[in-house]
Amino acid sequence: MRFYKYIQDNYIVSIGTGASGEEITAEEYEALLAVIRSKPTPPDGYDYRLRADTLEWEEFELPPIEDEEVTADELLRELEAIL
Amino acid sequence: MAIDKAVDSTQLDADLTTVADAIRAKGGTSAELSFPGGMAQAIADIPSGGITPTGTINITDTTLTDVTNYANAQVVDADLTAGNIKDGVNILGVLGTFTGGGGTPKINGAVYDCGEFTLATDTSSNYTVSHSLGVVPSAVFLWVVNPSYETRGIIGKYATDVSSVLNASVTAVNGALAAGTGSSAARMRTYKTADDITFCCDSTYPLVAGLRYQWLAIGTEVTV
């Protein structure tokens, strides 16, 4: 089984099994999984991201949620897909 | 001593000289040799023949069997590693660890690939995984493994015509993947290529950090 970690801008986005990302050992996978599972609870409006170099959680402010604008074409395509 | 044969002394001397010359040549000397004691000693002084085996020969092929002149022989093959040998099988002292199957796995004749992922941070945008099918999957499924999320359901959609963008969406079959959404219908689109699957979530139905997601992609029949 191939284990991987997916890093973007020096932050660990995810870990997993399969063909994605950078291959790691099973031991490193288990160690990262333990770190992810011990993620602290963020305050409202914030979240934590995991630094790839230090494996420390870094707090960041979440972007404001905006309503999605759906075009008529998109709605039609969705309806077609359902039908 | 009885005399029972007449001998040509000239011929005898010539024959003995021939023998003595041969001994001298082999022994590396020009000294006179008496008969029989000198000749016998000269022969005894000649070192025994043969060579001393030294070094090590690497046996890299089953057709290589000649190990003449080598003190040692060893089997050498870069592919003789634990990962290349079936789990539990010992070949020449190397214990195998390989657990993969033979050939490309199939479901009802269709190739498939699967994997799992755990996110470090919630994502409400796109998340892409790579697959090894080599064809655009005709079906993709995604579900949560964590026990507390067992009832969150599975999303997936089978699309026979993968050329249409309409078939690129994945609709929730039973509930949502996100925490706290109960049985409400969810939708999550996927975009599929011959190499990747992108799960397109949104702020209402994000992929949640810490959860163990598993995915399955089924390709089309591949004729080899």
Chai-1 contact restraints between the chains, C-beta under 6 A:
chainA,res_idxA,chainB,res_idxB,connection_type,confidence,min_distance_angstrom,max_distance_angstrom,comment,restraint_id
A,I12,B,A120,contact,1.0,0.0,6.0,A-B,restraint_1
A,S14,B,F117,contact,1.0,0.0,6.0,A-B,restraint_2
A,S14,B,L119,contact,1.0,0.0,6.0,A-B,restraint_3
A,I15,B,T118,contact,1.0,0.0,6.0,A-B,restraint_4
A,G16,B,G115,contact,1.0,0.0,6.0,A-B,restraint_5
A,G16,B,E116,contact,1.0,0.0,6.0,A-B,restraint_6
A,G16,B,F117,contact,1.0,0.0,6.0,A-B,restraint_7
A,T17,B,G115,contact,1.0,0.0,6.0,A-B,restraint_8
A,T17,B,E116,contact,1.0,0.0,6.0,A-B,restraint_9
A,G18,B,G115,contact,1.0,0.0,6.0,A-B,restraint_10
A,A19,B,S130,contact,1.0,0.0,6.0,A-B,restraint_11
A,A19,B,S132,contact,1.0,0.0,6.0,A-B,restraint_12
A,S20,B,V129,contact,1.0,0.0,6.0,A-B,restraint_13
A,S20,B,S130,contact,1.0,0.0,6.0,A-B,restraint_14
A,I36,B,T118,contact,1.0,0.0,6.0,A-B,restraint_15
A,I36,B,A120,contact,1.0,0.0,6.0,A-B,restraint_16
A,I36,B,G210,contact,1.0,0.0,6.0,A-B,restraint_17
A,R37,B,G210,contact,1.0,0.0,6.0,A-B,restraint_18
A,D47,B,T121,contact,1.0,0.0,6.0,A-B,restraint_19
A,R49,B,T121,contact,1.0,0.0,6.0,A-B,restraint_20
A,L50,B,A120,contact,1.0,0.0,6.0,A-B,restraint_21
A,I65,B,S203,contact,1.0,0.0,6.0,A-B,restraint_22
A,R77,B,L166,contact,1.0,0.0,6.0,A-B,restraint_23
A,E80,B,L166,contact,1.0,0.0,6.0,A-B,restraint_24
A,A81,B,L166,contact,1.0,0.0,6.0,A-B,restraint_25
A,A81,B,S169,contact,1.0,0.0,6.0,A-B,restraint_26
